[in-house]
Amino acid sequence: MTDISKAGDIALAPPAGSIGLHHSADHGAAYAKLRVVPARYSARWAGTALAAAILGGLLYSVLSNPRWGWPIFAEWFFAEPVLVGLGRTLLLTVLGAVLGFTVGGVLALARVSRSPLLASLSWGYVWLFRSIPLIVLLLVLNNLGYLYETIWLGVPFTDITLASWNTTQLITPFAAAVLGLTLNQAAFSAEIIRGGILSVDQGQHEAAAALGLPRRRQAFRIVLPQAMRTILPTAFNDIIGLAKGTSNVYILALPELFYTIQVIYRRNLEVIPLLMVATVWYLIILTVLSAIQVHIERHYARGALRQVEPGWLGQWWARLRPAAANPVATAVAATSRPVVAQRSTAAAPVAGADIAIHSVSKRFGNHTVLDQLSLTLPAGSVTAILGPSGSGKSTLLRSINHLERVDEGYIAIDGELVGYRRDGDTLYELKEHDILRQRADVGMVFQGFNLFPHLTVLENIIEAPLAVRGVARDEAETQARELLARVGLADKAGAYPRQLSGGQQQRVAIARALALKPKVLLFDEPTSALDPELVGEVLDVIKELAHSGTTLLVVTHEIGFAREVADHVVFMEQGRIVETGSPAQVLGDPRHPRTRAFLAKVL
């Protein structure tokens, strides 16, 4: 047996016959003094040595060979003609990138639009200008005067002319270069931007639409900031390619960097040193672009990672600007402000609305999801919708919010048709802005939360009141903090959704829906994506809302919750309502055998 009574001895194993490990304070202090030696990997060291040898050999070969002409390189590196050509290269790069991505953004939005003709025209542009080599495009534009002597602005198919220009005078070599780089860049950037838009989860689009956000704000506030994480790496690769591609304008005899270098080495015959001048300047340009890319990517990584450390540029910028200009810092600071419970406008009772569903049918292809479904729910009631997967429960909720367009029948809230205007026996679908106005009164809490990951908790909640209700920012933030306190998350205003647990995210989603003070609140299986231990905290919030006066529809599998809170229980199967009634009747004494069979499996 090891003697552990002597000072300085350390027990690495328990005495024979004992169970467990017994650590004393002395043993902990002894362990704290031990030195940790990382594992050594001989292959890794060998690889590092080999790489260092190769790098050293290359540097020695380049620096020691006089034929590289480093003195000539140094003579011409900062020469005025080179710097003038470099400036023109940078100007072409900036103009091509800005104009190309502007036009490409419009083309990308056209590609994803609902207009078949607009989408087809955009596709045709992309197909054409991705197919034409840049050097060919530049030559065609430079010789455009041969095809069209004048360029005029007027009314097509008439003799009305507002302005006219001589093509040769208008399309100078520089204008041809800018136009060619823009047209070429726009075709590629359109696909880059479209790919980014398509990468954003569909739930983000639906959440923005469910909040009633205008389409423009959905695009620029919700979709594009998230799409940027996909767009940026490819976009910067394309800009780097554009910077190098400006060398193609030498065909127009335009003295950019590469053309200037050609002129010089043809005169002094020092080809390699002059080419190295161009190479190093291109390396500097691309290094700067790569550094900018890293910091822009860090900016758009907000919320995508639990913790994003700012780079040196971000730290420098944070020190320059005041803390109040930083929305994240402002949101975090806001959590320290006291939440006033008295006269709470966010917690004020909201008058609910009655819901009338008349013979609604919805089909996806040949599959009928809702089949002649009718249901009437009084204002302020709480209805639990039960049923097996695929019974149409979620589709019913989405139809009430007009996220799904019904094929037959109609839905009315407080007597106002949802998504349609009635004229005799015909229903005309409303314009987008009218549908968004209706959605502001019908909040929705999704199964997958669908919080906006690039916005803080506070920003998630105030987004719709600012854009839809026109609430002042101070008032919107005050109401948002009251709602966060109401759902038990007053200290999370400055956090991003990814930094929260599932239960916390769902409670934020509920607060976001409540911020618009809707008449109807729809819950699409709000606890199915949560761990069992998190279900209770979300259900407690919904129970509290049951007494608020808002009309609640809850798709759920929580039978105990339905029995305790609901005024009505609806059981659905195959797109139809099988049974409806009070919780005591449907859950305690179901009349339909299918309801009894379902409850027997879930209870």
Buried (B, 14 or more C-beta within 10 A) or exposed (E): EEEBEEEEEEBEEEEEEEEEEEEEEEBEEBEEEEEEEEEEEEEEEEEEEEEEEEEEEEEEEEEEEEEBBBEBBEBBBEBEBBBBBBEBBBBBBEBBBEBBBBBBBBBBBBBBEEEEEBBEBBBEBBEEBEEBEBBEBBBBBBEBBEEEEEBEEEEEEEEEEEEEEEBBEEBEBBBBBBBBBBBBBBBBBBBBBBBBBEEBEEBBBBBBBBBBBBEEBBBEBBBBBBBBBBBBEBBBBBBBEBBBBBBBBBBBEBBBBBBBBBBBBEEEEBBBBBBBBBEEBBEEBBEEBEEEBEBBBBBBBBBBEEEBEEBEBBEEBEEEEEEEEBBBBBBBBBBEEEBEEEEBEBBEEBEBBBBBBBEBBBBEEEEBBBBBBEBEBEBBBBBBBBBBEEBBBBBBBBBBBBBBEBBBBBBBBBEEBBBBEEEEEEBEEBEEEEBBBBBBBBBBBBBBBBBBBBBBBBBBBBBBBBBBBEBEEEBBBBBBBBBBBBBBBBEBBBBBBBBBEBBBBBBBBBBBBBBBBBBBBBBBBBBEBBEEEBBEBBBBBBEBBBEBBBBBBBBBBBBEBBBEBBBBBBBBBBBBBBBBBEBEBBBEEBEEEBBEEBBEEEE
